[in-house]
Amino acid sequence: MQYTTTYRSPVGGILLASDGIGLTGLWFEGEKFYADGLDPEHMENNHSMEKDIPVFETVKKWLDIYFSGREPDFMPPVHIAGTPFRLSIWKLLRRIPYGETVTYGKLAETAAKERGIARMSAQAVGGAVGHNPISVIVPCHRVVGTDGSLTGYAGGLDIKAKLLSLEGVDMKKFYFPTKGTAL
């Protein structure tokens, strides 16, 4: 059984999903892959219940710290499901330090090296990054275009920019693309 609840953040509403033990989804309202993978038979953990299930309390505490402009010093339990390739990319995302960015190309280079192959497509890596079901906590917003473009964020480029700014990233070196497939 999956459970859901909502969180009101400074950048909009967020849907949280859990299997009761770990976080299985975190999506911004209106994002490209909103609730992708959510079981249609889920139970909403709403205000009529006495309190959130423990994992939601932990995630909301993490988000409160994060949205106050500080780096949380703990990681909520995450139960992320996906293909072996996507899982490997999402694992790399969790290594990107708070307040730092990495390019899709560099992420592809790291993924290739870990797999023991010569190279990997940045587009394939971008596809995995874009389908990350646990935004913010698995920090896909920290991946940027090699040319400095803030490209490819399912939650929207405005939210991506706000998250990076919140983390203290120097936004002067980035720009919003005006055309392309990964807007």
Order of alpha helices (4+ residues) and beta strands (2+ residues): beta-beta-beta-beta-alpha-alpha-beta-alpha-alpha-beta-alpha
